[in-house]
Structure formats: C-alpha cells, structure tokens
Amino acid sequence: MPSVAEILRSHVTLELEGIDRMYLNVYVPSLQYAGGVATFLRQHRGYLFASSVLLEPISRAFVAKMAAFAVAHQIPVISFPKGQRKDELAKAALAQFPGTEGVLFVGKAQEKTPVMRTEKRWNQRTGRPYPWLVRSTAMVNHWYWYCVDADFGPFFLKFSTYFPYTAKLCLNGHEYLKRQLTQRGIPFTSLDNGLLTCAEPTVAQAICDGLSAAKIDRFLRKWLRRLPHPFPARDRAAGYRYAVSILQAEFSLTQVLDRPHTGRLFFEEVIRENLDGGRPDQVQLLFTRRITRQTPGRFRTRVITEGVVPSLHIDYKRTRIKQYHKEGRALRTETTINDTRDFRIGRRLTATNLATLRRIGFYANRRLLQVQRLSHDCALGDDTFTQLQQPRVVHGQRTAALRFADPRVHALLSALVLFRLLPQGFSNQQLRTHLAPLRHRPLDPLSPGQMTYDLRRLRLHGFIERIPRSHRYRVTDFGLRAALFFTRAYTRLLRPGLATIVPQAPTTNITLRRSFDHLERAMDQWCAAAGLAA
C-alpha cells in the first residue's frame, strides 16, 4: 500500500481548488427590524399607522404577479411533497430543457421564516389600544424558482411570499466552471459537481479563482430583473433594494486519482489514522484558531458511511471539514463555513469577506492533508534503518549510532519533532530544556557537552542541519520522517504489543494476546502430534 504522500505526489491526475456550493441570503437591510418596517409603511407608503394588516395586500399582489408570470411563460408550477428531494426534480427538468438559459419550473413549499406581526398594546395614559409591530416566525409559502443560466448553470432562487420577502440564492461554483469551459471550447469530463478530466487544468483553476463577489452580485441582479420583483421601481428608487449576505459557503479541493481501487484503500487508511482530527489540539492547527474552554461546539471526529462510501467529518463551531471518496474516482476535501462570525468576518458578500473566507477554507483543506501525510507517511527503508543502528563515518567524522531501543535516542527524537515548525530553528539550550523532562532528569545534570555530542550525532546522521553563520539548527525533512517513525513505532506498536503478549503480563481479554495464545497452543499441538508419529 503506497503512503499518503506518495499517492498525492504520484497518483493524482487532476487537482482543482475552488468554491463549491454557496447559499446566500437576499434581503432588504432596512426591513429586518420593526422600526424600519414602520418607517416603510408610514413615511414611504404614507399610511397613518404601521400594522401587519397593511402588508397582506402587498403579499397578495406579489403572489399574483408570480403566478401570472408562470402562466405567461408556460412554466410548470408544482407543490413539493414532504420528503421530496428537490435536486432530483431539478436534474430531471434540466435534462429535458432545450435552451441554455431560462426557468425550469417553480416549486412551492411551506417553511418557517421570520415575519412581522402586529401586537396589541395599550397606552398607559389613555388606556386605548394601538398596534405595535414585532418580529416573529411563521409557516409561510415559499416559491422556488429553479433556473439555468448561460454563465452559472443551474441554480435556484427561493422567495418568501410574506413581507419583507427575503430570498435565498443557491449556486454551484463547479457548474459555473463547466459553463465557462464550454464557452471557451475546452474539452472536459464531468464528475458530478466537479471535473474528472480537463484538457487545460491551468485555465480551469484560473476560472475557479476568478469567481468573485462582484460576478455573483451581477448574476443575482440579472435574475432579479427577469423574475417578478416584490418591490416596485418606486420602492427600489427610495433605497429598498436587496443586499446579499453569506449563509453557507463550501470551499473544496478535488484530487482525481488514477485508479479507483488505490483511492479506496488510501481513504480507508486516512480515516483509520486520523480519528483524532476533531480533538481541540488538532482543530486549532487546522483553522489556526486558539481553542479555549469558552469555545462553543462539540469537538469530535465522525465517520459517516453511505452505502460502502465512508466520509470523515471534523467540526469547529459551525464550520465543518468533510473528506470523502467522490464517485469512486477522486479525493474530495471541503470546508463548509456556516457562519462567517466563527472567524470574525462579516456576513455581507463583499470582495474582502469572500477573499478572507477563501483563504481560511482552502488553508484548512491543505492543512488537513498535511497532517494526514505526517501521521501516515512515516515508513523507512531497510537500508536506512540499518544505517541508523550502526556507527558511521561522514566526511571523515565518526559518529555513534542512533539505536532504536535506546531511551536517550527516543527522548532526543521526541524533542526534535517539536522544533520542526520553528522558522529560526532551535539552539543547544532549547533542546536541553525539552530533553531533560523526557529523560525524567533535572536540568542541571545535562551538560552543554552532552548536548553538543547529541547534536553532532543528529547532524551527521542527517536529522538536523546547522543554519549558516549561527549556532542554531533546523530539522530536515528526513529528520522529521525518521523521528516520527521511531517514536510512533515504539510508542504505538512495540511497547504495548510486548506488554500484551509476554507471559509475565497479566491475563487480559485482548485480541492480540488471545491470538498469540491460540498460535502457541496450535504449535504445541503440532509438535506433540509430530512426536507421537515419530
């Protein structure tokens, strides 16, 4: 079985990084609170009082306008039954749609949404009742406009039929990519909402990078002009225009593998080795966010299996990293951000906010893969292992061996892993400070001479290298891999394995111990049977 690093280095035929699904909130900012609605009714529309009763005729007119639009353009209007997968209906309608742009169908469903209600209150001086607007929730009909765009492909725009007529826009960055490649005449093969092959991968990546907040905003405004609008021109001219915020954004990294079988085995190994990825110490490495006791959310790693395809899920607040084997052909790693406030970023769809979210999402994907490489790819060859167990001569300098079973060597290598990510390297004193507790010794007995001897051994064996014109050292790539192999093999395999199978160990109900006992009994029986036969 090849290692994670080897597969990602030698068996990936196409790698693509871009926005996957985006779920956007379309709303009028000044109508999201009671005071703004009162201003709309009294100052803009000219009513004497503000009440939800005045909103009902506006809602009826909007619904009538949408129904008339559907009849005029011969657009099917259906009611979604409970439990119906809307995406399946959209795919079937798209397959029969003859054009490149237009409305596929309209679906209606009842959903809970924020609304404005009128509450009766009494004047303390006069005792007379008066209406008062309050924000509440209600089950309201929603109209799903399933459409296809020449530039963005299939999408839907969902309108609430009750004031203030908030909408939701759902688009897919990979569908945008496919449309752009088709317009440029670049051949490609689809992989669900992704690509399996592409004649010009560099162009495809540039298209993904070019999906900006400005393009998404222009795309939305285009369809708001084409579809029935709840606010007439005079309302929009007065400033009651839709704004856009980010409800959910998926940032994906797709790595197509050359062989499906290798991909499945590789992914099973990745899951097995990274069940601790959801722990707080691991999560803060993936998102570069400090985890404290006040950080909300459950820190966990979940493995969810759909059929025979497992997927790995790691949570941070309302953000999730998901990794799975896509269509049996590609490794898909995607970070889904459900609340931009998790990273102290505004929700409005702006160039700055989207660029910052991109950087966080893509970094988390890459960082997860890097952690998986380090945890899985720690195999050394026989020749290298043998060289480390014997003294050697490098450029005329003789150095002692780094023996696998030597406690001093294990303490050295365990301390060495800590210094890998330091850009300025480490010094003799820093290594000495970390090495003393690992050897269960006070700091004083470890003299600078002993540390110089150990540093020389590590340097001549290739574990570290000296930074020019300084007395500091940095850990080499080989040094990190060898240190991980030595420490993990001893801590996770050799020490617990020996404690389980040796006869002096207490009898426990452990699978490994039972297997060794069964093997020993079988050998004794075979020897006894052979002796009787003789």
C-alpha positions in Angstrom: 0.0 0.0 0.0 1.6 3.3 -1.0 1.7 6.1 1.5 -0.4 9.2 1.6 2.4 11.4 0.4 3.3 9.0 -2.5 -0.3 8.8 -3.7 -0.8 12.6 -3.6 2.5 13.1 -5.3 2.4 10.4 -8.0 -1.2 9.2 -8.5 -3.2 12.4 -8.8 -4.1 13.2 -12.4 -6.0 16.4 -11.8 -6.2 18.8 -8.8 -8.7 21.6 -8.6 -9.4 24.1 -5.8 -12.5 26.3 -5.9 -15.9 27.3 -4.4 -18.4 24.5 -4.5 -21.9 25.4 -3.2 -22.9 28.8 -2.0 -26.1 29.6 -0.1 -26.8 33.3 0.0 -29.3 35.4 1.9 -31.1 38.1 -0.2 -32.7 40.7 2.0 -33.6 44.4 2.3 -31.5 45.6 5.3 -33.8 48.4 6.5 -36.8 46.0 6.6 -35.3 43.4 9.0 -36.4 45.2 12.2 -39.8 46.6 13.4 -38.7 50.3 13.3 -37.6 50.0 9.6 -41.0 48.4 8.6 -42.9 51.2 10.4 -40.8 53.8 8.5 -41.6 52.0 5.2 -45.3 52.0 5.9 -45.8 55.4 7.4 -43.2 57.6 5.8 -42.7 55.9 2.4 -46.1 54.4 1.7 -48.0 57.2 3.5 -50.2 55.1 5.9 -51.4 56.6 9.1 -50.3 53.7 11.2 -48.0 50.7 10.9 -49.7 47.3 11.1 -49.2 43.9 9.5 -52.7 44.2 8.1 -51.3 46.7 5.6 -48.8 44.1 4.4 -51.4 41.5 3.3 -52.4 43.3 0.1 -48.8 43.7 -0.9 -48.2 40.0 -0.4 -51.3 39.0 -2.4 -50.2 41.2 -5.3 -46.7 39.7 -5.2 -48.1 36.1 -5.3 -50.5 37.1 -8.1 -47.6 38.6 -10.1 -45.5 35.4 -9.8 -48.5 33.2 -10.8 -49.2 35.3 -13.8 -45.6 35.2 -14.8 -45.6 31.4 -14.7 -48.7 31.2 -16.8 -47.5 33.7 -19.4 -44.2 31.9 -19.9 -45.7 28.4 -19.6 -43.6 27.5 -16.6 -44.7 24.4 -14.6 -45.8 25.1 -11.0 -45.7 22.2 -8.6 -46.1 21.7 -4.9 -43.2 19.8 -3.3 -44.5 16.8 -1.3 -43.0 16.2 2.1 -39.6 14.4 1.9 -39.2 15.1 -1.9 -35.6 15.6 -2.9 -35.8 18.9 -4.9 -32.4 18.4 -6.6 -33.6 15.2 -8.3 -36.5 17.1 -9.8 -34.2 19.9 -10.9 -31.8 17.4 -12.6 -34.7 15.7 -14.5 -36.1 19.1 -15.6 -32.6 20.3 -16.7 -32.1 17.2 -18.8 -35.3 18.0 -20.8 -34.7 21.7 -21.0 -34.0 22.7 -24.7 -32.3 26.1 -24.2 -29.2 27.4 -22.5 -31.0 29.9 -20.2 -34.4 30.2 -18.6 -36.7 28.9 -15.8 -37.0 25.2 -15.5 -40.0 25.0 -13.1 -41.4 26.6 -10.0 -41.9 24.7 -6.8 -44.0 25.7 -3.7 -43.3 24.6 -0.1 -44.3 25.7 3.3 -41.3 26.6 5.5 -40.7 28.6 8.7 -39.4 32.1 8.2 -39.1 35.4 10.1 -42.1 37.7 9.7 -43.6 40.9 11.1 -46.7 40.5 13.2 -49.0 43.1 14.9 -49.2 43.0 18.7 -52.0 44.9 20.5 -50.7 47.2 23.2 -52.4 49.8 25.4 -51.5 53.4 26.0 -50.7 53.9 29.7 -52.2 57.4 29.8 -55.4 56.9 27.8 -55.9 53.2 28.1 -56.6 52.9 24.4 -55.2 50.0 22.3 -52.8 50.6 19.5 -51.0 48.2 17.0 -47.3 47.5 17.5 -45.0 45.6 15.1 -42.9 42.8 16.4 -40.6 40.3 14.8 -41.8 36.7 14.9 -41.8 33.5 12.8 -44.5 31.7 10.9 -45.0 28.8 8.4 -45.1 30.6 5.0 -45.4 29.5 1.4 -42.1 29.8 -0.5 -41.7 29.8 -4.3 -38.6 28.0 -5.6 -37.5 29.4 -9.0 -35.4 26.6 -10.5 -33.5 28.2 -13.4 -30.4 27.7 -15.6 -28.0 30.5 -16.5 -25.7 30.7 -19.5 -22.8 31.6 -17.3 -23.6 30.0 -13.9 -25.5 26.9 -14.9 -28.4 25.5 -12.8 -29.4 27.4 -9.6 -32.5 28.3 -7.6 -33.8 31.5 -6.1 -36.3 31.0 -3.3 -38.7 33.8 -2.4 -40.8 34.1 0.8 -44.4 35.2 0.0 -44.7 37.2 3.1 -43.2 40.6 4.0 -40.3 41.5 3.9 -39.9 38.9 1.1 -36.5 37.6 1.9 -35.0 35.3 -0.7 -32.3 32.6 -0.8 -29.9 32.1 -3.7 -28.2 28.7 -4.2 -25.4 28.4 -6.8 -22.6 26.0 -7.5 -19.1 27.1 -8.4 -18.3 23.9 -10.3 -21.3 24.4 -12.5 -20.0 27.9 -13.2 -16.7 26.3 -14.1 -18.3 23.9 -16.6 -20.2 26.7 -18.4 -17.1 28.8 -18.7 -15.1 25.8 -20.1 -17.8 25.1 -22.6 -17.9 28.7 -23.8 -14.1 28.6 -24.3 -14.3 25.3 -26.2 -12.1 23.4 -23.7 -12.9 19.7 -23.5 -13.6 18.2 -20.1 -15.3 15.2 -18.4 -17.7 15.8 -15.6 -17.6 14.2 -12.2 -20.9 15.0 -10.6 -20.4 18.6 -9.4 -16.7 18.5 -10.3 -14.3 17.6 -13.1 -12.8 14.2 -13.8 -10.5 15.3 -16.7 -9.8 18.7 -18.3 -7.7 19.5 -21.4 -6.3 22.7 -19.8 -6.2 22.4 -16.0 -4.4 25.7 -15.6 -7.3 27.6 -17.3 -9.8 25.7 -15.2 -8.0 26.7 -12.0 -7.9 30.4 -13.2 -11.7 30.3 -13.8 -12.3 29.0 -10.3 -10.1 31.7 -8.8 -12.0 34.3 -10.8 -15.4 33.6 -9.3 -15.6 36.9 -7.3 -18.2 38.6 -5.2 -18.8 41.1 -7.9 -19.7 38.4 -10.5 -22.1 36.7 -8.1 -23.8 40.0 -7.3 -24.2 40.9 -11.0 -25.6 37.4 -11.6 -28.2 37.9 -8.9 -29.2 41.4 -10.1 -29.7 40.0 -13.6 -32.3 37.4 -12.4 -34.0 39.9 -10.0 -34.7 42.0 -13.1 -36.0 39.0 -15.1 -38.2 37.4 -12.4 -41.2 39.0 -10.6 -40.0 41.5 -8.0 -41.9 42.1 -4.8 -40.9 45.8 -4.6 -41.9 48.1 -7.5 -39.5 50.6 -9.0 -40.5 53.5 -6.7 -39.7 51.4 -3.7 -36.2 50.5 -5.1 -35.6 54.1 -6.0 -36.3 55.0 -2.4 -33.5 52.7 -1.2 -35.4 49.5 -0.6 -33.1 47.3 -2.6 -31.9 43.8 -1.9 -28.5 43.2 -0.3 -26.6 39.8 -0.2 -25.0 38.0 2.8 -23.3 34.6 3.0 -25.3 31.9 4.8 -23.1 29.0 3.7 -20.0 28.6 1.6 -18.2 25.3 0.6 -14.5 25.5 -0.3 -13.4 22.3 -1.9 -10.2 20.6 -3.1 -10.7 17.8 -5.6 -7.8 15.4 -6.3 -8.6 12.9 -9.1 -6.8 9.6 -8.6 -5.5 7.4 -11.4 -7.0 4.2 -10.0 -10.3 3.8 -8.1 -9.0 0.8 -6.1 -6.0 2.6 -4.8 -8.1 5.5 -3.9 -10.5 3.4 -1.8 -7.7 1.7 0.1 -5.9 5.0 0.6 -9.0 6.7 2.0 -9.7 3.8 4.5 -6.1 4.2 5.8 -6.6 8.0 6.1 -9.8 7.5 8.2 -8.1 4.9 10.4 -5.1 7.1 11.1 -7.0 10.4 11.7 -9.8 9.6 14.1 -8.3 12.2 16.5 -8.6 15.0 14.0 -11.6 16.5 15.8 -9.7 17.0 19.1 -9.2 20.6 20.2 -5.5 20.5 19.8 -5.8 19.2 16.2 -8.7 21.6 15.2 -6.7 24.6 16.2 -3.9 23.5 13.9 -6.3 23.1 11.0 -8.0 26.5 11.4 -5.2 28.4 13.1 -7.7 29.4 15.9 -7.0 29.1 19.6 -9.3 26.8 21.4 -10.3 27.7 24.9 -12.9 26.5 27.4 -15.3 29.2 26.1 -15.1 28.0 22.5 -18.6 26.7 21.6 -19.3 23.4 19.9 -18.5 19.7 20.3 -15.0 18.7 19.2 -15.3 15.3 17.6 -14.4 13.2 14.6 -17.3 11.4 12.9 -17.1 8.7 10.2 -20.4 8.5 8.3 -20.9 5.7 5.9 -23.4 6.0 3.0 -23.6 2.6 1.4 -20.0 1.5 1.2 -18.5 5.0 0.9 -17.2 6.4 4.2 -16.7 10.1 4.9 -14.6 11.9 7.6 -16.2 14.9 9.4 -14.3 17.3 11.6 -16.3 20.1 13.4 -15.2 23.6 14.6 -18.1 25.7 16.0 -20.5 25.8 13.0 -17.8 25.0 10.5 -17.1 21.5 9.2 -14.4 19.8 7.2 -15.6 16.8 5.2 -13.4 14.4 3.3 -14.7 11.5 1.1 -14.0 9.4 -1.9 -16.1 11.1 -4.6 -17.8 8.9 -7.2 -15.0 6.3 -6.5 -12.5 8.4 -8.5 -11.4 11.4 -6.6 -10.5 12.5 -3.0 -12.7 15.5 -2.1 -11.8 17.6 0.8 -14.1 20.5 1.5 -14.5 23.0 4.3 -18.1 24.3 4.8 -18.4 27.6 6.7 -22.0 28.0 8.0 -21.3 31.2 10.0 -18.6 33.7 9.0 -18.7 35.1 12.5 -16.8 32.0 13.6 -13.7 33.7 12.1 -14.7 37.3 13.0 -15.6 38.0 9.4 -18.7 40.0 8.3 -21.6 38.2 6.5 -22.1 40.6 3.7 -21.0 39.4 0.3 -18.0 41.7 -0.4 -14.7 41.2 -2.1 -12.8 41.4 1.2 -15.1 39.0 3.1 -15.1 36.4 0.3 -11.4 36.5 -0.2 -10.8 36.0 3.5 -13.2 33.1 3.6 -11.4 31.5 0.6 -8.1 31.7 2.3 -9.4 30.1 5.5 -11.3 27.3 3.7 -8.5 26.4 1.3 -5.9 26.6 4.1 -7.9 24.2 6.3 -8.2 21.7 3.4 -4.5 21.8 2.7 -3.6 21.7 6.4 -5.7 18.5 6.9 -3.9 16.8 4.1 -0.6 17.8 5.5 -1.5 16.4 8.9 -2.6 13.2 7.2 0.7 12.9 5.4 2.7 13.3 8.6 0.6 10.8 10.5 0.6 8.1 7.8 3.8 8.6 5.8 6.4 7.6 8.3 7.9 4.5 6.7 11.7 4.0 6.4 13.6 1.6 4.2 15.6 -1.3 5.5 18.9 0.2 4.4 18.2 3.5 6.2 17.0 1.7 9.3 20.2 -0.4 9.4 22.5 2.6 8.9 20.9 4.3 11.9 21.6 1.3 14.1 25.4 1.4 13.4 28.2 3.9 13.8 29.0 5.7 10.6 31.7 8.0 9.1 30.6 11.1 7.3 33.3 13.3 5.6 35.9 11.7 7.8 34.0 12.3 11.0 32.9 9.2 13.0 29.6 9.3 14.9 27.8 6.9 17.2 24.6 5.0 16.2 21.1 6.1 16.9 19.8 2.8 18.3 16.1 2.2 18.1 15.8 0.8 21.7 17.9 3.4 23.4 15.8 5.6 25.7 18.2 8.5 25.2 17.6 8.3 21.4 13.8 8.3 21.9 13.9 11.3 24.1 16.1 13.1 21.5 13.7 12.3 18.7 10.6 13.1 20.7 12.0 16.6 21.5 13.2 17.0 17.8 9.6 16.9 16.5 8.7 20.0 18.5 11.1 22.2 16.6 10.1 21.3 13.0 7.8 24.4 12.5 10.2 27.0 14.0 11.4 29.3 11.1 14.5 30.3 13.1 15.5 26.8 14.2 16.5 25.9 17.7 19.6 26.2 19.9 21.5 23.9 22.2 19.8 25.4 25.2 16.3 24.9 23.8 16.9 21.3 23.1 18.4 20.8 26.5 15.3 22.3 28.2 12.9 20.0 26.4 15.1 16.9 26.7 15.5 16.9 30.5 11.8 16.2 31.3 11.6 13.5 28.6 14.5 11.7 30.3 13.0 12.2 33.7 16.1 14.1 34.9 16.6 17.5 36.3 18.0 20.2 34.1 21.5 20.6 35.7 23.0 17.1 35.0 22.5 17.6 31.2 25.7 19.5 30.5 26.3 21.5 27.3 29.0 18.9 26.4 26.4 16.1 26.4 24.1 18.2 24.2 26.9 19.0 21.8 27.5 15.3 21.5 23.9 14.6 20.7 23.6 17.5 18.3 26.7 16.1 16.4 25.1 12.7 16.2 21.9 14.1 14.8 23.7 16.3 12.3 25.9 13.6 10.9 23.0 11.2 10.6 21.1 13.9 8.6 18.4 14.6 11.2 19.3 18.3 11.5 21.4 20.9 9.7 23.1 23.9 11.0 21.8 27.3 9.9 24.8 29.2 8.3 26.6 31.7 10.4 24.8 30.8 13.6 24.7 28.3 16.4 21.1 27.2 15.6 19.8 24.2 13.9 16.8 23.2 11.8 15.1 19.8 11.4 15.4 18.3 7.9 12.6 16.5 6.1 14.4 13.2 6.6 14.8 14.0 10.3 11.1 14.7 10.8 10.1 11.5 9.0 12.6 9.3 10.8 11.7 10.8 14.2 8.0 10.2 13.6 8.7 6.6 12.6 10.9 5.8 15.5 8.7 7.4 18.2 5.4 6.2 16.8 6.6 2.6 16.1 7.9 2.3 19.6 5.0 4.0 21.4 2.1 2.6 19.5 3.3 -0.8 18.4 6.4 -2.2 20.2 5.8 -1.2 23.8 2.0 -2.0 24.0 2.5 -5.1 21.9 5.2 -6.6 24.1 3.2 -5.8 27.2 0.3 -7.7 25.8 2.0 -10.9 24.5 4.7 -11.7 27.0 3.9 -14.5 29.5 4.6 -12.3 32.6 1.9 -9.8 31.6 -1.4 -10.1 33.4 -4.1 -12.0 31.5 -6.5 -9.6 29.8 -9.2 -10.0 27.2 -7.2 -8.5 24.4 -7.5 -9.8 20.8 -3.7 -9.7 20.2 -3.0 -11.7 23.4 -5.7 -14.3 22.5 -4.3 -14.6 19.0 -0.8 -15.3 20.3 -2.0 -17.8 22.9 -4.0 -19.6 20.2 -1.0 -19.7 17.9 1.2 -21.1 20.7 -1.3 -23.8 21.5 -1.6 -24.8 17.9 2.2 -25.1 17.6 2.4 -27.2 20.8 -0.3 -29.5 19.5 1.5 -29.8 16.1 4.8 -30.6 17.8 3.1 -33.1 20.1 1.4 -34.8 17.2 4.7 -34.9 15.2 6.5 -36.5 18.2 3.8 -39.2 18.6 4.0 -40.1 14.9 7.8 -40.5 15.1 
